[in-house]
């Protein structure tokens, strides 16, 4: 988590937190990005904000939001610890994205 990187909470170190935020790293010209998140992930709102920022900057991106009803176990780190079905779906989508954006 960000607290580990900062050695503090983002509220106590807002300037440093902003420097390491993925949102602050999005600038025109970055390569295509694939973003995948489960709706049940506690940081899903941050993923949605990142997707919106990418679109605002005109960056090619593919967003895959795994719905809570269909993928209830697609929380944070689901690729390692969640459902095989969600993992396979995400990997298949990522593979297609890579093929289309070589």
C-alpha positions, 0 to 999 in steps of 0.5 A, a space after each residue: 500500500 501507499 503507506 508502505 512507500 510513504 512511511 506515512 499516510 497520504 493525508 500526512 504526506 500529501 505532496 509525496 503521495 501525489 508524486 507517486 500517484 499513478 494519476 500524476 504519471 499520466 501524461 500525453 505520449 505514454 504507451 497504451 495501458 490495460 487497466 483491470 479491476 474488480 468492482 469489489 476491490 477497495 481501490 476500484 474507485 482509484 482504477 476508475 479515476 485512472 481510466 478517466 485520466 487516461 482518456 482525458 489525455 488521449 492515451 490508448 487504454 482498455 479498461 476491464 471492470 469485473 462486475 461484482 455480480 459476475 465476479 464477486 471474488 475479484 477483489 484486490 490481487 484477484 489474479 493471485 488469490 481470487 477466482 480462476 474464472 476472473 483471472 482467466 478472463 482478465 488474462 484473455 482480455 490483456 492478451 487481446 489488448 497486447 496483440 492489438 497494440 504491439 
